[in-house]
């Protein structure tokens, strides 16, 4: 199918979209070499700089790859999903399982690196979680997540903090739904208070094994609920 000349407007976006459509349609299958910039520019009716930017966008999406001295080749027919998008599409239990691996290790680091300011933040977050017991399920889940975020922050590893923050949007609604569906707060509006208090004490005392064990048990219990048919 021949490429049609593009209309004026954001030409880079239009060029990238047209090339993406042709790749997806199989006009250039995986492994195929794209025409040169001059040929593409003439066919699309744009300048070479526009084509160059469009190709850069496709490379960033994981569709094409430039090979030194050989040209530009198609390496995929669909763009790679952004990490945050992939998390939103994933099953909550799968995301929670990875969250557990990350947070348990972060907790071990927190016992070694926590500062007085971190301990104050953990105490405040624990009290806020208790206060949220008087609120609705969404407020309680948010307070619970805030406490766990404070634990991760005490590890003083920005990569861990950023990674945990990526999990939050994918987990929040799933946890709210879980609390509501199973009625986890019907008899106890503040479930898990003892374990969360024990977690904060273990971090304050620098006991990595105890902190990790408490958190592991608490997260595994929630994960079991999420995996329940």
matplotlib code that plots the C-alpha trace (Angstrom):
import matplotlib.pyplot as plt

x = [0.0, 1.6, 2.1, 0.0, 1.3, 0.8, -1.2, 0.4, 0.2, 2.4, 4.3, 6.6, 3.6, 1.8, 4.9, 5.6, 1.9, 1.9, 5.1, 3.8, 0.6, 2.6, 4.8, 1.7, 0.0, 3.0, 4.2, 7.6, 7.7, 10.1, 13.6, 12.8, 15.0, 13.2, 13.8, 16.3, 15.4, 15.5, 13.0, 10.7, 10.8, 9.8, 7.1, 5.6, 6.0, 8.1, 11.6, 14.4, 14.6, 10.9, 11.6, 14.6, 12.5, 9.7, 12.2, 13.7, 10.1, 9.7, 13.0, 12.0, 8.8, 10.9, 9.7, 12.9, 16.6, 19.4, 22.4, 25.6, 26.5, 23.5, 20.4, 17.2, 15.4, 12.0, 12.4, 8.7, 5.3, 3.8, 5.3, 6.6, 4.2, 5.2, 5.9, 3.1, 0.7, 1.8, 1.3, -2.3, -3.1, -1.5, -3.5, -3.5, -2.2, 0.8, 1.7, 1.3, 3.7, 6.4, 5.6, 6.2, 9.6, 10.6, 9.2, 10.6, 14.1, 13.4, 12.4, 15.7, 17.5, 15.3, 16.4, 20.0, 19.5, 16.5, 17.1, 15.3, 13.2, 12.3, 11.2, 9.0, 7.5, 6.8, 5.1, 3.0, 2.0, 1.0, -1.1, -2.7, -3.5, -5.2, -7.1, -8.3, -10.0, -12.9, -13.1, -14.2, -12.4, -10.6, -9.3, -8.1, -6.3, -4.7, -3.4, -2.1, -0.2, 1.2, 2.7, 4.2, 5.6, 7.2, 8.9, 10.3, 11.4, 13.4, 15.6, 17.0, 17.1, 15.4, 15.1, 13.2, 11.0, 10.2, 9.5, 7.1, 5.4, 4.8, 3.0, 0.6, -1.9, -2.1, -2.7, -4.9, -8.2, -7.6, -7.0, -10.1, -12.2, -10.7, -11.5, -15.1, -15.7, -14.5, -15.7, -12.3, -13.2, -16.7, -15.6, -12.3, -12.1, -8.3, -7.2, -3.4, -2.7, -0.7, 1.5, 2.1, 3.0, 5.4, 6.9, 7.6, 9.1, 11.4, 12.6, 13.2, 15.1, 17.2, 16.1, 16.1, 15.0, 12.1, 11.0, 11.2, 9.3, 6.5, 6.1, 6.4, 3.6, 1.3, 1.8, 1.4, -1.9, -3.2, -1.8, -3.7, -6.9, -6.1, -5.4, -8.6, -11.0]
y = [0.0, 3.3, 6.0, 9.1, 12.6, 14.1, 17.2, 20.1, 20.2, 18.4, 16.6, 14.6, 13.1, 12.4, 10.9, 8.7, 7.6, 6.8, 4.7, 3.0, 2.0, 0.6, -1.4, -2.8, -3.7, -5.7, -3.4, -3.7, -6.9, -7.6, -7.8, -5.5, -2.6, 0.8, 3.0, 5.7, 9.1, 10.8, 8.2, 8.4, 12.2, 12.3, 9.8, 11.4, 15.0, 16.2, 17.2, 14.8, 16.4, 15.5, 11.9, 11.7, 12.8, 10.4, 7.6, 8.6, 8.3, 4.9, 3.8, 5.1, 3.0, -0.1, -0.6, 0.0, 0.0, 1.7, -0.5, 1.3, 1.2, -1.0, 1.2, 1.1, -2.2, -3.1, -5.1, -5.2, -4.5, -3.1, -0.5, -1.6, -0.8, 1.9, 0.4, 2.2, 1.1, -2.4, -2.3, -1.0, -3.8, -6.5, -8.6, -7.0, -10.2, -10.3, -6.7, -7.3, -10.3, -8.1, -5.3, -7.8, -8.7, -5.1, -3.9, -6.7, -5.8, -2.1, -2.8, -4.6, -1.5, 0.7, -1.0, -0.1, 3.4, 5.0, 8.4, 10.1, 11.9, 8.6, 7.2, 10.3, 9.8, 6.2, 7.0, 9.7, 7.3, 4.6, 7.1, 8.3, 4.7, 4.3, 7.6, 6.5, 3.5, 5.9, 6.8, 4.9, 2.0, 4.3, 6.5, 3.5, 2.0, 5.3, 5.6, 2.0, 2.7, 5.9, 3.9, 1.4, 4.3, 5.7, 2.4, 2.3, 6.0, 5.0, 2.8, 5.9, 4.4, 6.6, 3.8, 1.7, 4.7, 5.4, 1.7, 1.5, 4.7, 3.0, 0.2, 2.4, 3.3, -0.3, -1.5, 1.1, 0.3, -3.4, -3.2, -1.0, -3.5, -6.4, -4.7, -4.0, -7.4, -9.4, -7.1, -7.0, -4.0, -5.1, -6.5, -4.7, -1.2, -1.2, -4.7, -5.3, -2.7, -5.1, -6.2, -2.6, -1.5, -4.4, -3.5, 0.1, -1.1, -3.6, -0.8, 1.5, -1.2, -2.0, -5.6, -6.5, -10.1, -9.2, -6.4, -8.5, -11.4, -9.2, -7.5, -10.8, -12.4, -9.4, -9.0, -12.8, -12.7, -10.0, -11.8, -14.9, -12.9, -11.5, -14.9, -16.4, -17.5]
z = [0.0, -1.1, 1.5, 1.0, 1.3, 4.7, 5.6, 7.3, 11.2, 13.7, 10.9, 13.1, 14.9, 11.6, 10.1, 13.1, 13.1, 9.4, 9.6, 12.7, 10.9, 8.0, 10.3, 12.1, 8.8, 7.8, 5.0, 6.6, 8.6, 11.5, 10.1, 7.1, 6.3, 6.0, 3.0, 3.5, 5.0, 1.5, 0.1, 3.1, 3.1, -0.6, -0.2, 2.9, 1.5, 4.4, 5.1, 6.1, 9.6, 10.1, 9.1, 11.3, 14.3, 13.5, 13.3, 16.6, 18.1, 16.6, 18.0, 21.4, 21.2, 20.5, 16.9, 14.9, 15.5, 13.6, 12.8, 12.2, 8.5, 7.6, 8.0, 10.0, 10.6, 12.0, 15.3, 16.5, 15.1, 18.2, 20.6, 23.9, 26.7, 29.2, 32.6, 34.4, 31.7, 32.0, 35.8, 35.3, 33.0, 35.3, 37.8, 41.2, 42.8, 40.4, 41.2, 44.9, 44.7, 43.2, 45.6, 48.5, 47.1, 46.8, 50.2, 52.3, 51.1, 51.5, 55.1, 55.8, 54.5, 56.6, 59.8, 59.0, 57.6, 59.4, 60.9, 63.8, 61.2, 59.6, 62.9, 63.6, 60.1, 60.8, 64.2, 62.6, 59.7, 62.2, 64.1, 60.9, 60.0, 63.3, 62.9, 59.4, 61.0, 61.7, 58.0, 54.9, 53.2, 50.7, 53.4, 55.4, 52.4, 51.6, 55.2, 55.1, 51.8, 53.3, 56.2, 53.9, 51.8, 54.9, 55.5, 52.0, 52.3, 55.4, 53.2, 51.6, 48.1, 45.6, 43.1, 45.6, 46.5, 42.8, 42.2, 45.1, 44.0, 40.6, 42.3, 44.3, 41.5, 40.4, 43.9, 45.5, 43.9, 44.1, 47.9, 48.3, 46.4, 48.5, 51.8, 50.7, 49.1, 52.0, 54.7, 56.3, 58.5, 59.6, 62.9, 63.3, 61.7, 62.1, 60.9, 61.1, 63.7, 65.9, 63.0, 61.7, 65.2, 65.5, 62.1, 63.3, 66.5, 64.7, 62.4, 65.3, 67.1, 64.0, 63.9, 60.2, 60.6, 62.8, 60.6, 57.5, 59.1, 60.3, 56.9, 55.0, 57.1, 56.8, 53.0, 52.5, 54.3, 52.0, 48.9, 49.9, 49.9, 46.5, 45.0, 46.5, 43.7]

ax = plt.figure().add_subplot(projection="3d")
ax.plot(x, y, z, "-o")
ax.set_aspect("equal")
plt.show()
